[in-house]
Amino acid sequence: MTTYYSYLFSPIGDLLLAGDGENLHLLGFPEGKARMRHQELWLADDSVFVEVKSQLNAYFSGELQDFDLPLAPQGTEFQMSVWAALTTIPYGSTRSYGQIAEQVGSPKASRAVGAANGQNPIPIIIPCHRVIGSTGKLTGFGGGLPTKVALLNLEQRHRTFQLM
């Protein structure tokens, strides 16, 4: 299977986008422990990522709160359940690792949730930046803590409240 890639210049640096032409498989950060660059055998093709870039640009400008993209993350069954749970965290909100562990039916698995969170191959779109420690402390983030703070601050600035 051919892997295509492109880069998106964003307010948090150049983000690597990679996928198979239909689904996004990877979003890599320019900094932090999850810093990524394209692999030699991948093919550069900006046209494959037009919609991904459009939605990410709308997110960074505060115009988009919910992504609607075909994603194909690869992981274990547990990781996939954690990543699915992350997509339920509302824009501008946070959850603790313990809350996500409860949500996936493994209430004592906070550390395993943290590990799965750290392996998320499509951050921002699968919003692992919205997960914090139980005390409210910001914990590690693959793109670095300054990036996590920037994403959370962006969402707080553009959050819209709905009255019931």
C-alpha positions in Angstrom: 0.0 0.0 0.0 1.3 3.4 -0.9 1.6 6.0 1.8 1.2 9.7 0.8 2.3 12.6 2.9 2.2 16.4 3.0 3.0 19.1 5.6 0.6 21.7 6.9 2.1 25.0 8.2 0.1 25.6 11.4 0.3 28.0 14.4 2.1 25.1 16.3 4.6 24.3 13.5 4.7 22.1 10.4 2.4 19.1 10.9 3.1 15.9 9.0 0.1 14.3 7.4 0.2 10.8 6.1 -2.4 8.4 4.7 -3.3 6.0 2.0 -5.1 8.5 -0.3 -8.5 7.9 1.3 -7.9 7.8 5.1 -5.6 9.8 7.4 -3.3 7.4 9.3 -0.9 9.9 11.0 -0.5 13.4 12.1 3.0 14.2 13.4 4.3 17.1 15.4 7.3 19.2 14.6 8.5 19.1 18.3 8.4 16.9 21.4 8.8 13.2 21.8 6.3 12.5 19.0 8.3 14.6 16.5 7.9 13.0 13.1 9.2 13.5 9.6 8.1 11.6 6.4 9.7 8.3 5.5 11.9 7.9 2.4 9.5 5.6 0.5 6.4 7.8 1.1 5.2 9.9 -1.8 4.6 13.6 -1.4 1.1 14.6 -2.6 -0.6 17.7 -1.4 -3.8 16.9 -3.3 -4.6 13.9 -1.1 -4.8 16.1 2.0 -6.9 19.1 0.7 -9.9 18.3 3.1 -7.6 17.5 6.0 -5.8 20.8 5.6 -9.0 22.7 5.2 -10.5 21.3 8.4 -7.2 21.7 10.4 -7.0 25.4 9.2 -10.6 26.0 10.2 -9.8 24.4 13.6 -6.8 26.6 14.2 -8.8 29.7 13.2 -11.5 28.8 15.7 -14.1 28.1 13.0 -14.3 24.3 13.4 -14.9 22.3 16.6 -15.7 18.8 15.3 -13.6 17.1 12.6 -15.3 15.0 10.0 -12.5 13.1 8.2 -11.9 9.5 7.3 -9.4 8.2 9.8 -7.6 4.9 10.0 -5.5 4.8 13.1 -3.7 1.5 13.8 -3.5 0.1 17.3 -4.5 -2.6 19.8 -8.1 -3.1 20.7 -7.6 -1.2 24.0 -5.8 1.7 22.2 -8.6 1.9 19.7 -11.2 2.0 22.6 -9.3 4.8 24.3 -8.9 6.8 21.0 -12.7 6.4 20.4 -13.3 7.7 23.9 -11.1 10.7 23.2 -13.3 11.7 20.3 -16.2 12.1 22.8 -14.5 14.9 24.8 -16.2 18.1 23.8 -14.2 20.9 22.3 -12.9 23.2 25.0 -13.3 20.6 27.7 -10.9 18.2 29.4 -11.1 14.7 31.0 -8.8 12.9 33.3 -7.1 9.7 32.5 -9.2 8.1 35.2 -12.4 9.4 33.6 -11.3 7.9 30.3 -10.4 4.6 32.0 -14.0 4.5 33.5 -15.5 5.3 30.1 -13.7 2.4 28.4 -14.7 0.0 31.1 -11.3 -0.4 32.8 -11.6 1.9 35.9 -8.2 0.9 37.3 -6.4 1.4 34.0 -5.5 5.1 34.2 -1.8 4.4 33.4 -2.7 2.2 30.5 -5.0 5.0 29.2 -2.0 7.3 29.5 0.1 5.0 27.5 -2.6 4.6 24.8 -3.1 8.4 24.8 0.6 8.8 24.2 0.5 6.4 21.2 -2.4 8.2 19.5 -1.2 8.5 15.8 -3.7 11.3 14.9 -3.5 13.9 17.7 -5.6 17.1 17.5 -8.2 15.3 15.3 -8.3 12.5 17.9 -8.0 15.1 20.8 -5.5 13.5 23.2 -4.5 17.1 24.3 -7.8 17.2 26.2 -6.7 14.6 28.7 -5.1 15.9 31.9 -4.2 14.6 35.3 -6.8 14.0 38.0 -5.6 17.0 39.9 -6.0 19.2 36.8 -2.3 19.2 36.1 -1.1 19.1 32.5 0.8 15.9 32.0 3.1 14.8 29.1 2.1 15.4 25.5 3.8 14.0 22.4 4.0 17.4 20.8 5.4 18.9 24.0 3.6 20.6 26.9 3.8 24.1 25.2 1.9 22.6 22.3 -0.7 21.1 24.6 -1.2 24.4 26.4 -1.5 26.2 23.0 -4.2 23.8 21.8 -6.2 24.0 25.1 -5.9 27.8 25.1 -7.1 27.9 21.5 -10.1 25.9 22.3 -10.9 28.0 25.4 -10.8 31.2 23.3 -13.1 29.9 20.7 -15.4 27.7 22.8 -19.1 28.4 22.3 -21.5 27.8 25.2 -24.9 26.3 24.6 -27.7 27.2 26.9 -30.1 24.4 27.8 
